[in-house]
């Protein structure tokens, strides 16, 4: 039973992150999922004692934690660069190391002041 719970938690967390990476899900919707799953866990453990209900509730809880996790690290690009899309841009700085030349791009290491 413990190994099933472990795999359910892992897969629920993974699918929560996976879904949130493709579809925007509001934070309040994830909070609602968490509250409903906690209520279901309490219901199935205290009143019904249905094992499958507990497993499904734990899956929903870990699913919502995956959504929380991805929502906390999903950082949007700064708005400074959005106004320069489609235009010629120039930036200035001091390069402090040799550039890392790759197949399709170059990566410069600069001193940030």
MARKEBA-678180 format. One line per field, with one value per atom (N, C-alpha, C): residue number from 1; atom name; x, y, z. Coordinates in Angstrom, 3 decimals. Layout:
BEGIN
tise <- [NUM; ...]
vexba <- [CA; ...]
xx <- [X; ...]
yy <- [Y; ...]
zz <- [Z; ...]
END
This chain:
BEGIN
tise <- [1; 1; 1; 2; 2; 2; 3; 3; 3; 4; 4; 4; 5; 5; 5; 6; 6; 6; 7; 7; 7; 8; 8; 8; 9; 9; 9; 10; 10; 10; 11; 11; 11; 12; 12; 12; 13; 13; 13; 14; 14; 14; 15; 15; 15; 16; 16; 16; 17; 17; 17; 18; 18; 18; 19; 19; 19; 20; 20; 20; 21; 21; 21; 22; 22; 22; 23; 23; 23; 24; 24; 24; 25; 25; 25; 26; 26; 26; 27; 27; 27; 28; 28; 28; 29; 29; 29; 30; 30; 30; 31; 31; 31; 32; 32; 32; 33; 33; 33; 34; 34; 34; 35; 35; 35; 36; 36; 36; 37; 37; 37; 38; 38; 38; 39; 39; 39; 40; 40; 40; 41; 41; 41; 42; 42; 42; 43; 43; 43; 44; 44; 44; 45; 45; 45; 46; 46; 46; 47; 47; 47; 48; 48; 48; 49; 49; 49; 50; 50; 50; 51; 51; 51; 52; 52; 52; 53; 53; 53; 54; 54; 54; 55; 55; 55; 56; 56; 56; 57; 57; 57; 58; 58; 58; 59; 59; 59; 60; 60; 60; 61; 61; 61; 62; 62; 62; 63; 63; 63; 64; 64; 64; 65; 65; 65; 66; 66; 66; 67; 67; 67; 68; 68; 68; 69; 69; 69; 70; 70; 70; 71; 71; 71; 72; 72; 72; 73; 73; 73; 74; 74; 74; 75; 75; 75; 76; 76; 76; 77; 77; 77; 78; 78; 78; 79; 79; 79; 80; 80; 80; 81; 81; 81; 82; 82; 82; 83; 83; 83; 84; 84; 84; 85; 85; 85; 86; 86; 86; 87; 87; 87; 88; 88; 88; 89; 89; 89; 90; 90; 90; 91; 91; 91; 92; 92; 92; 93; 93; 93; 94; 94; 94; 95; 95; 95; 96; 96; 96; 97; 97; 97; 98; 98; 98; 99; 99; 99; 100; 100; 100; 101; 101; 101; 102; 102; 102; 103; 103; 103; 104; 104; 104; 105; 105; 105; 106; 106; 106; 107; 107; 107; 108; 108; 108; 109; 109; 109; 110; 110; 110; 111; 111; 111; 112; 112; 112; 113; 113; 113]
vexba <- [N; CA; C; N; CA; C; N; CA; C; N; CA; C; N; CA; C; N; CA; C; N; CA; C; N; CA; C; N; CA; C; N; CA; C; N; CA; C; N; CA; C; N; CA; C; N; CA; C; N; CA; C; N; CA; C; N; CA; C; N; CA; C; N; CA; C; N; CA; C; N; CA; C; N; CA; C; N; CA; C; N; CA; C; N; CA; C; N; CA; C; N; CA; C; N; CA; C; N; CA; C; N; CA; C; N; CA; C; N; CA; C; N; CA; C; N; CA; C; N; CA; C; N; CA; C; N; CA; C; N; CA; C; N; CA; C; N; CA; C; N; CA; C; N; CA; C; N; CA; C; N; CA; C; N; CA; C; N; CA; C; N; CA; C; N; CA; C; N; CA; C; N; CA; C; N; CA; C; N; CA; C; N; CA; C; N; CA; C; N; CA; C; N; CA; C; N; CA; C; N; CA; C; N; CA; C; N; CA; C; N; CA; C; N; CA; C; N; CA; C; N; CA; C; N; CA; C; N; CA; C; N; CA; C; N; CA; C; N; CA; C; N; CA; C; N; CA; C; N; CA; C; N; CA; C; N; CA; C; N; CA; C; N; CA; C; N; CA; C; N; CA; C; N; CA; C; N; CA; C; N; CA; C; N; CA; C; N; CA; C; N; CA; C; N; CA; C; N; CA; C; N; CA; C; N; CA; C; N; CA; C; N; CA; C; N; CA; C; N; CA; C; N; CA; C; N; CA; C; N; CA; C; N; CA; C; N; CA; C; N; CA; C; N; CA; C; N; CA; C; N; CA; C; N; CA; C; N; CA; C; N; CA; C; N; CA; C; N; CA; C; N; CA; C; N; CA; C; N; CA; C; N; CA; C; N; CA; C; N; CA; C; N; CA; C]
xx <- [0.825; 0.000; 0.871; 1.978; 2.844; 3.500; 3.862; 4.466; 3.451; 2.175; 1.140; 0.976; 0.972; 0.835; 2.027; 3.222; 4.415; 4.321; 3.955; 3.843; 2.699; 1.616; 0.498; 0.916; 1.653; 2.127; 3.086; 4.007; 4.972; 4.275; 3.381; 2.699; 1.734; 1.070; 0.193; 0.960; 2.097; 2.945; 3.454; 3.905; 4.416; 3.327; 2.135; 1.063; 0.565; 0.641; 0.300; 1.270; 2.555; 3.565; 3.400; 3.142; 2.989; 1.786; 0.658; -0.527; -0.329; 0.266; 0.468; 1.478; 2.403; 3.372; 2.742; 1.668; 1.015; -0.224; -0.944; -2.195; -2.086; -2.520; -2.510; -3.673; -3.356; -4.362; -4.200; -5.283; -5.254; -4.862; -4.204; -3.755; -4.943; -6.010; -7.186; -7.862; -7.764; -8.295; -7.490; -6.187; -5.337; -5.602; -5.862; -6.215; -7.532; -8.496; -9.780; -9.586; -8.741; -8.420; -7.837; -6.935; -6.295; -7.309; -8.189; -9.182; -10.155; -10.585; -11.495; -10.814; -9.565; -8.881; -8.615; -8.308; -8.147; -9.459; -10.556; -11.865; -12.189; -11.845; -12.087; -11.208; -9.981; -9.101; -9.691; -10.141; -10.764; -12.039; -12.843; -14.086; -13.800; -12.888; -12.624; -11.850; -11.049; -10.288; -11.101; -11.991; -12.742; -14.110; -14.817; -16.193; -16.302; -15.796; -16.051; -15.027; -13.780; -12.674; -12.527; -12.769; -12.589; -11.152; -10.397; -8.985; -8.795; -9.623; -9.480; -9.823; -10.743; -11.070; -9.907; -9.202; -8.021; -6.923; -6.721; -5.675; -5.975; -7.219; -7.597; -7.467; -7.823; -7.703; -6.246; -5.371; -3.939; -3.394; -3.874; -3.462; -3.873; -5.095; -5.570; -4.773; -4.451; -3.661; -2.256; -1.598; -0.254; -0.313; -1.391; -1.608; -1.666; -2.398; -2.485; -1.156; -0.382; 0.950; 1.881; 1.739; 2.512; 2.158; 0.865; 0.435; 1.019; 0.991; 1.597; 3.076; 3.767; 5.214; 5.544; 4.839; 5.133; 4.692; 3.617; 3.138; 4.124; 4.826; 5.762; 7.047; 7.430; 8.673; 8.444; 7.209; 6.908; 7.111; 8.262; 8.634; 8.498; 7.744; 7.566; 8.795; 8.978; 10.093; 9.880; 10.947; 10.784; 10.144; 9.338; 8.643; 9.545; 10.784; 11.717; 12.015; 12.121; 12.488; 11.298; 10.078; 8.903; 8.698; 9.100; 8.914; 9.917; 10.953; 11.985; 11.823; 10.710; 10.487; 10.272; 10.982; 10.863; 11.686; 12.431; 13.261; 14.719; 15.573; 17.006; 17.345; 18.054; 18.379; 19.887; 20.375; 21.790; 21.923; 22.833; 23.085; 24.563; 24.900; 26.305; 26.640; 27.861; 28.318; 29.791; 30.333; 31.740; 31.848; 32.439; 32.612; 33.808; 33.628; 34.683; 35.325; 34.803; 35.371; 35.189; 35.897; 35.769; 34.341; 33.786; 32.420; 32.365; 31.247; 30.993; 30.278; 30.981; 30.436; 29.817; 28.528; 27.800; 27.407; 26.618; 26.254; 25.387; 24.423; 23.482; 23.580; 24.344; 24.393; 25.720; 25.894; 27.047; 26.557; 27.277; 26.912; 28.081; 27.764; 28.767; 28.633; 29.764; 29.772; 30.149; 29.266; 29.465; 29.394; 29.941; 29.945; 28.682; 27.872; 26.619; 26.816; 26.533; 26.741; 25.416]
yy <- [-1.193; 0.000; 1.259; 1.242; 2.421; 2.699; 1.632; 1.864; 2.445; 2.050; 2.638; 4.126; 4.471; 5.878; 6.687; 6.120; 6.818; 7.085; 6.068; 6.244; 7.182; 7.127; 8.031; 9.480; 9.716; 11.068; 11.540; 10.695; 11.087; 11.386; 10.499; 10.717; 11.903; 12.100; 13.250; 14.551; 14.614; 15.807; 16.055; 14.993; 15.104; 15.579; 15.008; 15.412; 16.820; 17.258; 18.636; 19.615; 19.309; 20.147; 20.105; 18.928; 18.777; 19.557; 19.440; 20.167; 21.668; 22.121; 23.559; 24.127; 23.305; 23.810; 24.041; 23.339; 23.525; 24.416; 24.398; 25.132; 26.022; 27.291; 28.171; 27.805; 27.478; 27.165; 28.186; 28.818; 29.856; 29.268; 30.061; 29.619; 29.291; 30.041; 29.793; 28.465; 28.067; 26.767; 25.638; 25.803; 24.811; 24.774; 25.937; 25.979; 25.259; 25.463; 24.762; 23.256; 22.806; 21.374; 20.848; 21.601; 21.159; 21.034; 22.013; 21.968; 20.812; 20.610; 19.490; 18.157; 18.016; 16.740; 16.497; 17.547; 17.365; 16.960; 17.554; 17.160; 15.717; 15.309; 13.917; 12.942; 13.327; 12.465; 12.276; 13.368; 13.254; 12.405; 12.597; 11.831; 10.341; 10.001; 8.587; 7.911; 8.659; 8.016; 7.891; 8.850; 8.818; 8.142; 8.394; 7.922; 6.678; 6.731; 5.671; 4.546; 4.868; 3.920; 3.189; 3.915; 3.391; 3.667; 2.601; 2.765; 3.485; 3.186; 3.830; 5.309; 5.672; 7.078; 7.849; 7.233; 7.869; 8.024; 6.988; 7.030; 8.108; 8.201; 9.230; 10.625; 10.759; 12.055; 12.479; 11.536; 11.840; 12.223; 11.559; 11.924; 13.357; 13.730; 15.088; 16.108; 15.776; 16.682; 16.879; 15.801; 15.937; 16.610; 16.400; 17.091; 18.604; 19.023; 20.458; 21.006; 20.210; 20.649; 20.826; 19.978; 20.154; 21.450; 21.790; 23.060; 24.224; 24.114; 25.153; 25.320; 24.210; 24.254; 24.964; 24.595; 25.235; 26.691; 26.991; 28.372; 29.256; 28.693; 29.497; 29.818; 29.016; 29.269; 29.759; 29.901; 30.381; 31.888; 32.307; 33.716; 34.214; 35.255; 35.827; 36.645; 36.799; 37.594; 39.058; 39.797; 41.215; 41.976; 42.957; 43.741; 44.695; 44.850; 45.766; 45.297; 43.999; 43.470; 43.337; 43.346; 43.169; 44.342; 45.535; 46.678; 46.679; 45.839; 45.801; 44.630; 43.913; 42.782; 43.313; 42.732; 43.141; 44.363; 44.888; 46.065; 45.695; 46.527; 46.348; 46.876; 46.075; 46.465; 46.428; 47.334; 47.312; 47.416; 46.654; 46.634; 46.883; 47.457; 47.709; 47.118; 46.716; 46.131; 45.813; 45.251; 44.893; 43.374; 42.785; 41.339; 40.977; 40.048; 39.728; 38.372; 37.598; 36.286; 35.998; 35.014; 34.632; 34.140; 34.460; 34.006; 32.497; 31.924; 30.501; 30.353; 29.899; 29.807; 28.422; 28.425; 27.175; 27.084; 26.104; 25.877; 27.006; 27.462; 28.458; 29.824; 29.950; 31.215; 31.370; 32.552; 32.842; 33.291; 32.890; 33.297; 34.128; 35.395; 36.298; 36.391; 36.452; 36.631; 38.086; 38.813; 40.228; 40.588; 41.734; 42.271; 43.090; 42.703; 43.421; 44.433; 45.669; 46.748; 47.182]
zz <- [0.000; 0.000; 0.000; 0.730; 0.792; -0.546; -1.281; -2.587; -3.571; -3.453; -4.305; -4.004; -2.739; -2.354; -2.864; -2.756; -3.239; -4.735; -5.513; -6.956; -7.318; -6.591; -6.840; -6.588; -5.509; -5.211; -6.303; -6.719; -7.751; -9.074; -9.503; -10.772; -10.704; -9.590; -9.444; -9.520; -8.823; -8.862; -10.280; -10.945; -12.308; -13.268; -13.184; -14.087; -13.787; -12.539; -12.213; -12.850; -12.777; -13.422; -14.934; -15.472; -16.916; -17.428; -16.768; -17.206; -17.092; -15.994; -15.788; -16.767; -17.265; -18.230; -19.599; -19.922; -21.210; -21.143; -20.036; -19.896; -18.665; -18.808; -17.649; -16.734; -15.504; -14.495; -13.379; -13.024; -12.009; -10.650; -9.852; -8.532; -7.628; -7.752; -6.915; -7.262; -8.518; -8.919; -8.268; -8.171; -7.515; -6.010; -5.416; -3.992; -3.760; -4.663; -4.564; -4.671; -5.592; -5.701; -4.396; -3.789; -2.544; -1.411; -1.286; -0.209; -0.407; -1.652; -1.928; -1.653; -2.054; -1.827; -0.341; 0.425; 1.869; 2.532; 2.073; 2.605; 2.235; 1.025; 0.621; 1.404; 1.678; 2.484; 3.879; 4.478; 5.804; 5.755; 4.719; 4.595; 4.440; 3.525; 3.259; 4.381; 5.136; 6.209; 7.499; 7.779; 9.033; 8.904; 7.833; 7.724; 6.857; 5.648; 4.684; 4.733; 4.995; 4.997; 3.665; 2.583; 1.237; 0.808; 0.514; 0.169; -1.154; -2.151; -3.453; -3.382; -2.535; -2.352; -1.776; -0.830; -0.239; -1.284; -2.097; -3.121; -4.151; -4.599; -5.567; -4.956; -3.695; -3.023; -2.872; -2.574; -2.475; -3.841; -4.907; -6.264; -6.584; -6.257; -6.526; -5.718; -4.471; -3.641; -4.207; -4.592; -5.168; -6.540; -7.281; -8.553; -8.337; -7.321; -7.044; -6.530; -5.797; -5.373; -6.566; -7.589; -8.819; -9.523; -9.519; -10.103; -9.300; -7.960; -7.101; -7.411; -7.561; -7.782; -9.087; -10.150; -11.423; -11.410; -10.721; -10.647; -9.890; -8.915; -8.125; -8.881; -9.866; -10.593; -12.007; -12.438; -13.780; -13.819; -14.344; -14.379; -15.821; -15.997; -17.321; -17.713; -19.016; -19.519; -19.166; -18.939; -18.612; -19.764; -19.427; -20.426; -21.184; -20.743; -21.398; -22.820; -23.015; -24.322; -25.265; -24.742; -25.590; -26.542; -26.138; -27.016; -28.159; -28.089; -29.117; -30.070; -30.008; -30.913; -32.324; -33.261; -34.653; -35.005; -34.069; -34.323; -34.121; -34.675; -34.458; -33.076; -32.277; -30.908; -30.718; -29.895; -29.555; -28.042; -27.510; -26.075; -25.860; -24.743; -24.447; -23.078; -22.920; -21.673; -21.763; -20.709; -20.662; -20.605; -21.635; -21.696; -20.823; -19.885; -18.929; -19.170; -20.135; -20.418; -21.906; -22.400; -23.805; -24.070; -25.249; -25.546; -25.745; -25.352; -25.532; -26.870; -27.894; -29.243; -29.422; -29.737; -29.963; -31.422; -31.750; -33.143; -33.711; -32.948; -33.458; -32.778; -31.711; -30.994; -30.264; -29.685; -28.845; -27.488; -26.449; -25.106; -24.546; -24.199; -23.668; -22.160; -21.475; -20.022; -19.759; -19.102; -18.926; -17.451; -17.147; -15.798; -15.610; -14.672; -14.440; -13.318; -13.614; -12.646; -12.082]
END
